Amino acid sequence: MIKIYNTLSRQKEEFVPLEEGKIRMYVCGPTVYNYIHIGNGRSAIAFDTIRRYFEYRGYEVNYVSNFTDVDDKIIRTAQELGVTASDVADRFIQAFKEDTEALNVKPATQNPRVMDHMPDIIQFIEVLIDKGYAYESQGDVYYRTRKFKDYGKLSHQSIDELEVGASQRTGEEQRQKEDPLDFALWKSAKDGEIFWESPWGPGRPGWHIECSVMATKHLGETIDIHGGGQDLEFPHHENEIAQSEAKTGKNFANYWMHNGYVTIGEDDEKMSKSLGNFITVHEMIREVDPQVLRFFMATTQYRRPIRYSEVTLKEAAANYQKLKIAFDNLSFRQAGAASVLEDDAVMIAELDALEARFIEEMDDDLNAANGITVVYELAKWLNQYSEQPAVSEAVIEKALTLYAQLLAIFGIVFSSDELLDDEIDKLIEERNQARKDRNFARSDEIRDLLKDQGIILEDTAQGTRWRRGE
């Protein structure tokens, strides 16, 4: 039984989908005016890992994640570069796809764009106006926040608390509103800005309305899971609820999931573009193995913050390498394995028990930190089994298949195509130890396995040297 921490109720709840075996999942995507930073990447990785676990557990996941391609920041970037807003969006959507592909994030079922949904957005707003939840003011359209009685239910804030903050805002926009708490659904066009024609004049949508429109259009009026970064809980997701439920009269999302921040520095400051302390994924994957960065992000429980530093990244790289070596060690034993051994049933039962423990940990609010601990135990099991004098083909196949399945949930894929230098050094160390222990069968086996990988060993008085063959 999978349990999810629902931000709406502030407690873990048993996950029960709207339709048996299927999940409708919407995750807020990036505003495409720049390369994504690793905080944005964390959200993509966290929900990709969640999606992968649901699929591992047998669910069919309809995963929708939008691109915000109409926004003040996009317009500013377009003006600075002397290109159109569409050009900016196209460029950084392509960059997002390339960067997330490098992190082994599965493509969404759909990636709707705001520009493709203008008629839907205008129609949605018209319904809200007709129902009295929205009003036009000097070419802008605002949502009447107080009319929605449950406003604040996601962020657990009262309307009175929100009013105190809103009343301190000043400016022309505030003077256009009936109430300081009201928020924009449609913004009238300014000179030189991209715009669309509407019943209220030329303009473009506000930020919050787009996700309500695209989520309900592509997934239905009620969805199973709505996800995004912790910073979106208020006001973005709060406003989505108000808009969607006012229009449909139905519950918008049954489960709300929010991933934690990536923090940086001694003060654990949130990483963000607005603070100027961000590192882009585009830059990172030029210097760091994308698989290591993925592993670093995916193996923390999604609600917990991740502290980014050179030290924590190196720790992740070391742990990743240990898992890779365990895979290689057992893969190398496959060639000489017996078809069946007497203790096969015992070995397979041990593997089944590890898988059951993994499921138990991950079923508890997708606890990746505990789940990967079980994978470490499985890696230890692989290493111990690979050292057995005799191994079974059936057990190796079962073990490597399970190992690959569990690692794939975290987005990690190993192959035995080519060994890394560190892996070769560790195998040589193992060979040297085997020779000291007079385990010549294992020593010869490692030599032959390295030879099969094109690695030539030279035993000298100064130790074993190696080189790659031509």
N, C-alpha and C positions, 0 to 999 in steps of 0.2 A: 504494500500500500504506500503510494507516494504521498508525502505531505509537503505542502508549500507554505512558506511564510507569506501571508497576504497582507500587504501594506494597509489595505482597507480596514481589516479587523485587528491588525497588530498582533496576530497570533498565527501559529501553524495550523493549517486546515488540510483535511484529506482532499486530494485532488480528484474531482469527479467531472469528467468532460461533458459538454453539452450533448455530444454524439459519441457513443461507445467506440473506442479505438481510434478516434480522430481528435485533433486539437487545432483550434483556430487561434493563432498567435500573432500579435502585432507588436513590433518593437520600433520605437522612434529612431529614425536614422539620422545621418549628419546633415548639417547645413553646409552646402558644398561651395564654399568660398576660399578654401585653403586645404592643404593636406591635413589629414586627421592626426591629432597627437595621441600619445599612447593611452591617455585617459579615455578618449573616444574609442581607441582600439580595444580597451578593456571591456567596454560595453558590448562591442561586436563579438568578442571572444567569449564573454560570459554567457550571452544568450545563444551563441552557436553551441557551446558546451551543453547548455540546458536542452536545446533542441536535439542534439545528438543523443543525450541520455534518454529522452522520451522515445526516440526512434529505436534505440537499443532495447527499450522495454516494450516495443511492439506497436507504438502509436504512429499513425500517419499524421505528420505535422504540416499544416498549411501556414507557412512562415512568411509574413508580409512585413517589409521594412521600407519606409519611404525615403525619398531624397527631398529635402527642402531646397528647391531651386529658385525660389522667389523670396528675397529677404533684404533688409537694409544693408547688411554686410556684403552681400553679393552685388548689389547695386553700386556700393562704394568701390569695391574691387574692380568692377567693370569700368567705372569712370576713371579710376587711376590708370588702368591698363589701356584705355581707349578702345574697348571691345564691348560687345553686348553682354547682358546678364546671362543669356543662353550660352554664349561662348564660355563664360566663366564656369557655369554649372556643368557643361559638357566636359570641360577639362578636368575638373576635380571629381566628377563622378567616375571618370575613367581611372583617375589616380586612386580613388577609394577602392575600386574593384581590383586593381593591380596589387595594392598594398594588402588588402584583406585576403586575396588569393595566396599571397606569399605566407600569410599567417594561417593558411589552411582553414579559412572560414568558408563554410559552404554557401553558395549563392542562395539568396532568398527565393522562395517560390515566386514572389513578385516584388519588384521595387518601383512602386508608383511614384510619379513626379507631380508636383503641384501644378506646373504649367499645363499638364495634360488633363487637369480636373477642374478647370474654371467653370464650365457650365454646372457641374455637380456642386461646387462650392456656392455659387450664386443661388442655386435652387435651395440648398440647405439653409442659407441665410434668410431667404424669402419665407420659408416655413417658420423659422424662429420669429420673424417679424409678425407674421400672421397670427401666431400664438401669443403674441404680446411679450415674448422673451427678449426682443431686440428692437431697436429704434434707429432711425436715420437722423444724423445731425451734421449739416453742412457738408454733405457728400461722404461722410464717414458713417459706419454702422457700428453700434455698441450693443453689448449683451447686458441685460438688466440682472446683475448678479443677485440682488436681494430677492428677486422673484423665484429663484431656484432655492427651495427651502433647505435642501441638503448641502448647500455650498459649504465647503470646508471639511466634508466627511472623510476625504482621503488623507489630507494633511493634518486632520484633527485640530483644526483651528476654528474658533468661533467668529461669526461675522463681525462682532464688536471689536475683537482683537485686530482683525484685518482692517477695519475702518480707521483705527488710530493711525496705522501706517499710511493708508491711502490718503487720508485727509491732509497729510503733510506735503503731498505732491502739488506742484504748481505748474503753470504753463497754459498755453492756448488749448491743448488737447483736454486738459482737466476742465476747462471752462465750457467745453462743448458737451460734457457728460451730464446726465441727470444726477449721477451719484459718483463720488470718487472711486468706488469699487468697480464700476463698470469697465469692461475691457473691449478692445476693438475686434470686430469680425471682418470689417472691410475698411481700407484706408484710401482716401481720395489721392489721386496722383499729384505729385509735385513736378515742377518743370524738369524735363530731361529724364524722368524716370520711366521705366517700363510700366505699361498699364493695360487693362482690359476694360471693355465697355460693360456697364452694369446698369440696373434700374436706378442706381444712386449716382451715376456719373462714372467717368473713367477712374480706375483705381486698381488695387490689388488686395488680396486677402491678408488678414492678420495671421500671426503665426499659429495660434491655437486651433483655428477652425480647420486647417488642412488635415490634421490627423484624424479628427472626428469624421470628416468626409471620407477619407481614403480607407480608414479602418472599417467603417460600416458598409462602404461600397463593395469592398473586396472580401470581407469576412462575414458580413451580416450585422444586424442591429445589436445583437449580443454576441460577444466573443469570449473565448475561454480565458486567455491570458493576454494582458497588456504589460509590456516591459519597457524599461529604459533606465537611464542613469538616475542616481539618487537626486541629482539637482533638478530633475524634471518633475518631481513629485508636486511641487508648488512653484509657480502657478499653472504650468503647462498641463499636467495631467488632471489637476483639479478643474481646470477650465474645459478640458475635453469631456469630462463627466457631465458638467453642467450643460454644455451644448448638446451632447448626444442624447442624454436622458430627457432633456426638455423637448427635443424633436420627436423622439420615438416613444416616450413614455415607458421605456423598458430599461432594465439594468444594462449598462454599457459593457462592462467586463467583470467576470466572476472572480478573477484573481489578478492582483496587481503585484508585479515583481520589480524591484529596483536594485541595481548593482551598486556597490560601494565605489568610492573615489580611488584614484591613484594619487598618492601623496609624495611629496619630495622635500628633501631638506630635513634638518634637525627638528624643526617645528611641525613636521608633517603637514605642510601647506598643500592644499588641494591644487592639483595641476590643472591649469586652464589657460586658454588663449587670452582671456581678459587680464589675467595676472602677468602674462608674459613669461611664465616659467615652464613652458611646455617644450617637449621634445617630440618631433613628428615621427610617426611610424616610417615614413618615407626615408628619413635620415637614419633611423635606427637599424633598419634591415640591410643597410649598406655595410654596417660594422658588426652587427650581431646576427648570428644564425637565426632566421625567422622562426625555426622550430623551437629554439631555446626561448625566444621572446614569447611565443605562444605557450610553451610549457610554464614559464614564469607567471603568466597571467591566468591560465586556466586552472591551476592547481590550488588556488585560494578560494574558499567558499565565496560565492558571488556577492553576498551582502557585506562582506568584510572589506575594509580598505586594504590596498596594497601599497606598501612602502617601496618606492623605486629608489635604488641606489646601485652603485657599482658592486657593492658587497652582495646585496640580495640577488642581483643578476648573475654574479659568479657562482653563488650557491645553487641557483637554478641550473646553470650550465653543468655544474659538477654532478648534480642529481640526474639530470638528463643523460649525461654520459654513462653513468652507472647503469641506467635502464637499457641503454643501447648496447653496452657490453654484455649484459645478461642475454639479450636477444641474440647477439652474435655468437656467444658461447654455445648456446643450445642449437642454433642454426647449423653451426659447424659439425655438431655430432650427428646430424641427420643422415649424412651420406653413409656412415658405417653402422647405422642402427639396425638392431634385430627387428623382425616383424612383430613378434609377440614375446613377452616375458611373463613369468609367473606372478610378479607383483603389479602387473598393469592395473588391475581393478583397484588396488590400494592407492596407487599414484593418481588415478583418475578421480577417485573419491576425494582425495586431498585438494585437487584442483576445483572440483565442484564446491567444496566447502569454502574455498577462497572466493569464488564467484558469488556465493550466497552472502558472504560477509560484505563484499563490495556493494551488492545491491542494497543490503540493509543500511549501509552508511549513506549511499547516494539517495535512497528513498527519503531520508531525513533532510528535506529542504535542499536537495542537490549539494550535499556537503562534500565538495571536491577535495578539501584538505584531508578528510578522513578517507575518502575513496582512494586517493593516490597513496595513502599509507598502506592500504591493502595491496595496491599494485607493487609497492616496494617489497612487501612480503612475498608476492608472487615472483618478483625478480630474484629474490634470494633463493626461492624454491627452484627456479630455472638454473641458477648457478650451481646449486647443490646437485641437481639431477644431472647436469652436464658433466659433473666430475665422477659420476658412477662408472665403474668398470664396463658395465654393459647397459645400454639404453634401448628403449623400445620405440620403434617408428610411430606406433599408435599413440603413445604417451607424448612424444615430441610434437606430433601434429596437433593433438588436443591442447597442449600447453602453449604452443606458439599461436594457435588460433585464438585462444582465450586472451592471451597477452595482447595480441593485436587488436582484438575487439575492445578491450578495456582502455588501451592507450588511444584508440581512435576516438573515444568519447571526449578525450582532452585535446583532440586534434593532432595527435602525434602519430606519425607513420614512419616505421623503420624499414629499411631494405638492406640486404646484404650485398649490394652491388659492388661497393668499394669501401674499404676500411679507411678510417681517419688515422692520422699519425699516432694520436694518443691511444687509439684502440690497438694498433700494432704493437706499440711499446708495452702495453699491459699484457698482451698475449705472449710476448717474448719473456716478460717477467714470469708469467705462469709456466712457460716452457722451461725456463732456467730452474724454477723451483721443482718442477716435475723431475728434472734430471738429477737434482740434489737428492730427491726422495727415491731415486732409482725407479721412477715410474716412466720407463722408457716408451711404453705404449702411448701414453698421453703426450709425451714430448714429441714423438714422431708424428702423432696425429696433428698437433698444432703446426709443426713444420709443413706437413702436407697441405693443411688447410690454408696456411699463408701462401704456399706455392700456388695453390689453385686461384688465389686472389692476385697473383702476379708479384708476390713479395718474395725476394730472394734473401736468404739468411747467410751470413758469413760468420762462423765461429772463430774468433781470434783470441790470442792470449789476453787482450784487453777487454774481452767480452763479446757479446753477439752484436754484430752490425747488420743493418738491413738496407735494402734499396728496392725500388720498384723496377720491375722488368720492363723492357722496351715493348 
